[in-house]
Amino acid sequence: MKRSFLTILCLLCFISLFAQKTTVVECDSIYKNKGISIKIKNFEAESEGYDGEKNSILIINQKLNGKNSVLVKDSIFSLVQKIEFQDFNNDKIKDILVQNISDVRSNWTHNLYLYHPKTNSFSKVIGFNEIKNPSYNSKYNLIESHVNSGTNWAAFYKIKNNKVHNYHIEITDDGSAKSEKEYQRALKKITEKK
């Protein structure tokens, strides 16, 4: 009984610390001489993010020539507040990925903010947070989702007008010769649609 109480007390202390977590990333190495920084402030630790809950505020800020500007302010869900930089629109400039949820098989989803250098702005891609384990295939200008599950599978997407377009093609992704053939057929079918 005493051990259970201590375990629960430790868990509550951890949750309250997590609820106060703030992550700040300076982006000078990504967006040179732009003064861009990213801040995620967590305000809720008990939700899991599966029902559209929000637990954090994301702020993409720019401080240039003594002037502060908020480029993006968004309510999001981010379980671990991990920020990554990858190009997802083939413009050779890295975009911002903010971790969203992780399911029981550790399939991660992300919020994606595309960077537009001409206007020095970011736009959120609607529906991107539904793609599990996204990766960008620059050769085909596609987003691939490789999902770990009872039977591993892959699916294909594209960004059109800041929204995710789903090709509705799913294949088995188990590393076999058969799944490699399915993968090549899927890519052929998608390129023929273009």
Buried (B, 14 or more C-beta within 10 A) or exposed (E): EEEEEEEEEEEEEEEEEBEEBEBEBEBEEBBEEBBBBBBBBBEEBEBEBEEEEBBBBBBBBBEEEEEEEEBBEBEBBBBEBBBEBEBBBBEEBBBBBBBBBBBEEEBBBBBBBBBEEEEBBBBBBEBBBEBBBBEBEEEBBBBBBBBBEEEBBBBBBBBEEBEBEBBEBBBBBEEEEEBEEBBEEBBEEBEEEE
